[in-house]
Amino acid sequence: MLNTDRTMQEMHDRYDALGRQLTGLLNDADIQGGGWTHEADRNVYGSLTLHHPADFGVTVAHHNARLAGSAGRRLTVDGLYPREFHGDRAPTITVGIDQPAAWLARRIITQFLPAYMNVLPRAFYHRRQEERHRAGRARTNRSLEKALPQLGPGAADGSKDRTHSYAYLHYQVDRKHELCRVTTSLSDPGTTVDLTLGQVPADMAARILEVLNPAPPLEGHIMDAAPALGGAPEAVSAPRTIVGEVLHGACGTSVGRCPGNPGYDNRASPSSRR
């Protein structure tokens, strides 16, 4: 009968030793600036993880132990990725389980790391993008909770950056108790919300639609326009003055020489020359 605990301990010790060898080789070669560490897992087939201080890593695992022949005696090399990453990963490689640690390290360096390092910038971008989206959803949820406290964390999974919330509101309509359901579904960045309402009282529904109306109707009374003076538009137009034109007043003289003008010169009038 298989002693699972003893087998897992043996595999842990075996892959812990392999991990020490691999990290020593990677650090001695200054691969990606060095600083590699390792962690051996506890399972019946054996696996380990090589960690880099820049928050990426490589896994070495005996996945196909149940396969017959040489196919069941190969280690699979894969990479660690942020959980937010949803793109194509670097191809995995396999190495014979009986190969020395130096051969495995060389295969990791030359066959796996080049493609893996090309994928990592996009993977880290996806993580930063999701962090921004989580912050945006958290801000939107706080705004929604401020407007309707019943939509708080207790109404869903409790996380601040959740995408869904719901609430039940009690109203009395025509002496009957109505239960209004409110459901919110946020977009990934939290910039838009799918708002679902059920059993909303009619007057409240009308008020909600008024808020949503981008061009509310104008209110007031339409009045007839006042007719132009004398029926002619010219009668109410402003006086027009042309530069250089001499204007005459009621006395038949230039405006500047009318008797009513303080600057009137009697000698310039026709009667003064008679």
ZAKOL-161091 format. One record per residue (C-alpha): residue in one letter; z, y negated, x. Coordinates in steps of 0.001 Angstrom, whole numbers, plus 524288, in hexadecimal, padded with zeros to 5 digits. Example, Ala and Ser with C-alpha at 12.3 -4.5 7.8 and 13.67 -1.06 7.14 Angstrom:
a81E78811948300C
s81BE48042483566
! end
This chain:
m800008000080000
l7FC407F2B08051F
n807B47EA3C80910
t802727DD13804D0
d80D057D4D180B07
r80BB67DB7D8182F
t7FCC77DAA6817AB
m7FD277CC2B8147F
q806987C9C881FAE
e7FDF67D13F82922
m7F1FC7C99B824C3
h7F96C7BCD9825A9
d7FD9A7BFBF83397
r7EFEA7C40E83767
y7E9467B7E683206
d7F3FF7AF1D83714
a7F0CB7B3E0844C8
l7E23C7B20A8422F
g7E4D77A44F83D52
r7EC2F7A0B2849B4
q7E0CB7A567851D7
l7D6BF79DF7849C5
t7DE337910C849B8
g7E021792278585E
l7D18B7940185A71
l7CDC2788E985135
n7D78477F718573B
d7D3C57831386528
a7C5867801F861AF
d7C9D77734B85B2B
i7C2857770184EC6
q7C2BE76B4E8457C
g7CCA5764C784E49
g7D62C7702184E7C
g7E31D770AB84748
w7E03277D9D8406B
t7EB687858283AB3
h7EB7A7926283354
e7F252798F7827FB
a7F1F37A79D82560
d7F2267ABF681720
r7F9C27B7408115D
n7F0CB7C12C80AE3
v7ECD07CF4C80CBA
y7DF7B7CC68812C2
g7E2637C12181BDB
s7DE427B2E881C8B
l7E16D7A64D82383
t7DE7A797CD822C5
l7DB4778EB882E04
h7DFC7780DB82AF1
h7DA9A7746283112
p7E2B7767B8830D7
a7D7407609382A4A
d7DA237683A81DD6
f7CFD5772E481E94
g7D067780E4822CF
v7CA5078E5482437
t7CE5879B0F81DCF
v7CC9C7A896823C0
a7CE987B3C081A1D
h7CBF07C246818C0
h7C5DF7C1D780B25
n7BDE97CE5980A46
a7C7A67D83380F32
r7C4317E1A38042F
l7B5FD7E2C38085B
a7B2087EEA181015
g7AD2C7EE5E81DFB
s7AB057E22382613
a7A9997D9AE819D6
g7B80E7DBB581751
r7BBC77D7DD8251D
r7B7417C9CC8258E
l7BED97BD1D824EC
t7B9E87B20281C73
v7BA997A427821D6
d7BB127993C817CE
g7BFC678B2E81702
l7CA5D783C280FDD
y7C593779908062C
p7CC5276F5D7FDB6
r7CE3A7747A7EFFC
e7C6A4768A57EB01
f7BA5A76CCD7F249
h7AFA5771E67E953
g7A3EA772AD7F270
d79D6D77D497FA5C
r7A62778324804BC
a7A2987872981263
p79DBF795458135C
t7A81C79F1A8172B
i7A63A7A7F4822DE
t7AB8F7B577825EE
v7B04A7BB11832C8
g7B3BE7C9178362E
i7C23A7CB8A834DF
d7C2A17D29A841F0
q7BCB67C73E8498A
p7C5D07C0298530C
a7CBBC7B31284F81
a7C2F67ABF385938
w7B6D17B11C85247
l7BC327AD258450D
a7BF8479F8E84A14
r7B1E679DEC84FBC
r7ABBF7A1EC842D2
i7B44D7982E83B94
i7B08978D41844E5
t7A1EE78FD084574
q79E9D796538386E
f7A80E790BF82E65
l7AD747837D83273
p7A07B77C038337A
a79CE677E3082524
y7AB0677CC9820CB
m7ACB376F998279D
n7A03576AC28211A
v7A5BD76DD1813AA
l7B340767F5815D0
p7AF8E7597681476
r7AA3F75C0B806D1
a7B6297644580371
f7BF6975961807B8
y7B75F74F7E80014
h7B917757AE7F3CD
r7C7B2757DE7F636
r7C878749177F7EE
q7C01E7473E7EBD2
e7C902750067E3CF
e7D4E1748B17E8CD
r7CEC673C0D7E3D1
h7CBA7742917D6DF
r7D992747807D566
a7DEB5739D17D7E1
g7D52A734517CDD2
r7D94573E457C381
a7E78673B467C634
r7E52172CBA7C3F9
t7DDC572F607B757
n7E861738807B255
r7F2AF72E2C7B4FA
s7EAAB7245C7AD3C
l7E8FA72DE07A1EC
e7F7647315D7A1EE
k7FADD722F97A18B
a7F27A721597956D
l7F73B72E1278F3F
p8038A733C979587
q801B27409078E27
l7F6827437F7977B
g80035744CA7A2B1
p80125750417AC20
g808D1758367A24C
a7FCA9758B9799C6
a7F4A6760647A3B3
d7F67D767547B0B6
g7FF6775CA77B5CC
s7F7357586E7C186
k7F4B7749F07C31B
d7E65074C0D7C62B
r7E3D4755727BADF
t7D6C6754F17B3F1
h7DBAB7584C7A62E
s7E6A37531D79DB8
y7E9B9753FA78F54
a7F36974EB278580
y7F6EC7506277730
l7FA7E7445D76F47
h8009C74431761BC
y7FC0873A4A75791
q7FE8C738557493D
v7F240735F97412F
d7F2DE734D473257
r8009873A7873291
k7FBC47462273A4D
h7FF2E749667483A
e7F33374AA5750B9
l7F2D67506475E5B
c7E978749487675A
r7E500750607739D
v7E0E6748D277FC0
t7DA2574F9C78B1D
t7D5B474932797C6
s7CC8A74F497A1CA
l7CA9B747B27AE66
s7BE9F748017B718
d7C0B674C8B7C516
p7C28573EB77CA86
g7CA3273A887BE7D
t7C0FD72F557BB5F
t7BD6B7342F7ADBC
v7C4DC73B417A314
d7C0367442F79840
l7C9117403D78D07
t7CA397498978189
l7D1947459B7753E
g7D47674DF67697C
q7DA2274ABE75C12
v7DA9373C3C75F13
p7DE48733737537E
a7D26372C1074E8E
d7D79671E5B7510E
m7DB707220975EDA
a7CE09727EE76140
a7C7D771B1D75D14
r7D05A7137976693
i7CCF271CC9771A3
l7BE8071B1876EDF
e7C01F70C5576EF0
v7C5C170D4977CAA
l7BA5D715D4780F4
n7B02370CCF77AF3
p7A9BD705A478673
a7A48B6FAA877DA5
p7ADE56F81377264
p7A7FB6F0C3766B1
l7A9B86E20E76624
e7B3326DCE475C07
g7B22E6D009754A4
h7A9A86C8DA74AA6
i79B5E6C57A74C30
m799016B70874902
d78C326B0057462C
a7874B6A71A750F8
a788CD6986C74E8B
p77BAD691C774B96
a7765A68839755A0
l7782F679C7752C6
g76CE66749074A48
g766C6681D974A33
a7608367F227575A
p765B96856A763CE
e761EE6793476B63
a76BAA6711C763A4
v77722677E176A1E
s771796794477796
a777A96719B782AE
p770F06650D7874C
r767776674A79249
t7662965DB279D8F
i75AB065D9B7A6E5
v75CC1658027B457
g7560764A917B568
e75528648517A6B6
v75A2563B397A168
l7623863C8B7953A
h762936315178B43
g76DDB62E1C78296
a76E0F627FE77511
c76C3761A4377A9B
g75E9661D7177FB3
t762AB61B9578DD7
s7666C624DB79872
v7737862B28795CF
g7790B624C17A1D7
r7759E6172D79C50
c77A656185B78E46
p783F360DDF789FB
g78D9961876786C5
n78D1E61CF1794CC
p7975C6169879DA4
g78CB56146A7A7BC
y783EF60CA479E3B
d77C6C601627A499
n7786C5F74579A75
r76E6C5F13B7A395
a766915FDCF7A3A0
s765235FDD3794DC
p758795F88978EB0
s75F9E5EDCA78748
s765615E83C793A1
r757D45E58A7992A
r753355DD8178D97
! end
